[in-house]
Structures are given as structure tokens and as C-alpha cells.
Amino acid sequence: MGCEPSFEPPVPEVAPDREIEIHGAPSAGGIPNVARFEVPGSNAADLRLYTGSLSEYYERRLRERDLPESLLDREVQALRWGVDPAAPAWLGNQEPLVPGQRYSLAELGLGLLLEVDVAFEQPEYAPRVWPPQGRSGRLAVFCPGWRVGESSVSLDACGVAGHVAVGISDVGFLAESCFTLELTDSASEPCLAPLAIGDSWLPATRLAVEESVARASLECAVTEQPLADGCARAGDSYLALRKPRESLWVVEIAGNTLGPETGDFLVISGLSPDTSYAYSLVSLDPAGNTLRDEGEVRTLAPRAQVVLNEVLANPNGPEPAQEWIELFNAGSRVASLDGYTLEDGAGRTELPPATVSPGAYALLVTPEYDRAYPFDLSPSKEVQLIVVEQLGKSGLSNSGEPLILRDPDGDLVSAIPPLKHDKPGYSVARRTPELSDVLISFQTHGAPGASPGEANRFDAAATD
């Protein structure tokens, strides 16, 4: 397994006759942040790991088995195992230890066993893509970037076997770069993943058979079709897939394997218009349940596709003069706006007979709009301004109102749901132009606040 100690642990001062060993990946200047403490002659149930050093007061309370709340708050979440008195006891952390932090290994009834420092520079672990951090299930997916063969492994802490499968789950997607570690049997106690699988060191990973929660599928918009537990929206050259955030997706389509995707949407672009594509999809929920789906999706015939992509209703500058609405043509044909109308909560505005090229942006503004106003982000000179008589009866509402774009036949083309504009200078933006008009497709723009005539940007913390 490649789990032999890679360094000499500090010699304990309290019990020098004990040869405590620390197992983990190679690290310099301290222990790795994923470790196993092997302690001869101890009762595993009495082992504890605490942040920082222990004072004489805390040691006395440990010996008395009377732990104060302040010490309980410093305990590291760990699993302990080993019931044979003739064999060593073990302790393994469930979450990664903090680089540069000192930790104290102690035993109830005895006191301090060992102080260790976690190395600042940590080894490279195989990225764990599922389940999300802080969650556990009966399987975990890792993607080190190379192939790992199938095998059986012993799982720490629970004494049951695990199975290493090539690729994602039992479907085998991404076999050349990912593998799945799964509980083979039902375990009465939580397990820890081994320190390593083949040449891949693993991050702190807890496996457990948790009670399954009914998988919730997304409600699809009228422009979407159901796909596994999510939805697909077709354009003339793309597919936009929405998925539950509590699912991991891998999709095979158009000769490509996409994923593993842990966000809530992905876009497949560069497709041919008016073409059917066979797809195969696997979706995992946090508990490790697998949902498979196969079928066909069809792109639309070549067309223009005008999207309401971004709206600045609460500018830093004067309202309504500095307000604007951004259009984007997500189709492959030139869009003519002749006969198009924009509806808001106050009425309807006719658009002039302007055109928007494929992949181009344009801003709807009023005659009072000042492109050079210094306290709001301005579009570049290349961005087309389409001047309309007004945006709303007396401007766009900061408290939120629906915006609807209709074609000359009155059919809905694109819409933005009513969302509050709480931050001056920050727009409400579509997360990507291909997404449908549902509420989750929109959020407040990231810093610096807006992107008139450019792709929208979002803060990482807001999209995680």
C-alpha cells in the first residue's frame, strides 16, 4: 500500500518504552496532514488528538478522565480502532490536519503521549471529487490523472473490505484518470479510506453507509427536457445541462466525456445545428447511489437567439439615466430586433430595427445614458448601444421586476425573473448565456460589479 512511515516521529517524553509510529505520505519538516497513529499497549477508545500543546492542568484532567469543555473543544475528529490488547491501537484523523499546527496525542488515564507538528509543505494527494468536503457516503471518487487497477483493500477503523473500481462508480467512465473506492459490505462503524491506493496518496476520507435521502430531480423549464435528475436546453450549436448541486455528473456525448461535474450546470458547445446526439449519463448522489440515463438530444435548426443576459437597475450614477439591459446573441444567425418588444412591470417598450451579430453583445439604454460616466463601469467603444425611449415607466425597479423579451409574433424569447438589486453598481447577470430563464440561472455579478458588453463574471465563493 506504500503506507510505511516516511519520517522518524518525535520520541515521547511520557512513555519512552512505547514505540509510537506515525504512518502517512512522505513529508519534510513534520507529519503529513493525513496520518495514522499506531500506539502499542493502549486502549484505542482512550486515544485522543488535540490541537496545540497540553498544559499541566489539562494533563491532570486527562489522567483523571475529567475533561473540561475547553479541552473538548480542541479535540480533533478522529476514528479509533484496535480491540486486541496484544495488538497496537490506532487513531486516524477524519479531516485534514492544519499545516504548521502543533497537535498532541494523549490517552485518557495517562496524559500526553506525543507532540507533533504538521509540515507546512504537504504531499500531493489524489483529488477527491466526490462526495463534497464534509460529507461521507459508501463510496468516494478520486481523479489522480492516471489509471489505477481494480483491487480489494482493507478499510481502516471498521474492519471491512473495500473495492477499488476503475473509473467512476461501476460505469467505468474516465477509466484513465479516475477511480472509485466503495464499501464492499455494510459496516456498523464508519471507515477511513486507506492512506494510499497504488501510487496515489489519498486525502482524509470517511466512508459510511448513510441513510439514503430521496433523490430530488430538478423541475425543468418549458424550453428544457428532463435528463437523469436534471434538465437539458438545446440551442442551434450547444446543449446547456442543469443538474442538482447534490449530484455528481459524468456525461458521454458527441465523442467526448464531460465531468466529473460537481457544480450545477455545464455547457457543451461546438455542436452541429439540427442534429441528434446520443448521450450516456451517470449521476451520483452523496450517499453513493447511482442513476443512469441514456437517450438522444437534438440541437435546433440554425437561428438567432437573443438573450437578456445582464441588467443594471441600481447604478452608482443617476437613475434611470445610467441603467441598462444587456442583450447577447447566442445563436448562429444575425438577429434583427425589428418588431421585438421589452416588457417590465410597468408596460411595454418597442425596440428599434437594430441587428445583433452571432456571439455579439448590445446594450439597451435611454437617450440620457452617458457611456463616459466615471462612477459606473462603461462598455468599450465597440459595444453597440441600442437607444430606446425608456426602460420601464420611470426606470428599472431596484426591488426587482420581471423583464420579458418578445418577438414580433408575441412569443417569449428571453426573460429575467424579478430579483432585487441591493448593491449599487452591481448588476444581476445570467451565469452563462446558454442557461434557461429559471431563477437559479441568475445571480448578482461578481467584482467589480458588472461587465457591460463582456462575459459575466462571478465570485468563486458565490458559485461554490
Buried (B, 14 or more C-beta within 10 A) or exposed (E): EBBEBBBEBBEBEEBEEBBBBBBBBEBEEBBBBBBBBBBBBBBBEBBBBBBEEBEEEBBEBBBEEEBEEEBEEBEBEBBBBBEEEEEBBBBBBBBBBEBEBBBBBBBBEBBBBBBBBBBEEBBEBBBBBBBBEEBBBBBBBBBBEEBBEEBEBEBBBBBBBBBBBBBBBBBEBBBEBBBBBBBEBEBEEBBBBBBBBBEBBBBBBBBBBBEEEEBEBBEBBEBBEBBBBBBBBBBBBBBBBBBBEBBBBBBBBBEEBBBBBBEBBBBBEEBEBEBEBEBBBBBBBBBBBBBEBEBEBBBBEBBBBBBBBBBBBBBBBBBBBBBBBBBBBBBBBEBBBEEBBBBBBBEEBEBEEBBBEBEBBBBBBBEEBEBEBEEBBBBEEEBBBBBBEBBBEEBBBBEBBBBBBBBEEEEEBBBBBBBEBEEBBBBBBBBBBBBBBBEBBBBBBBEEBBBBBBEBEBEEEEEE
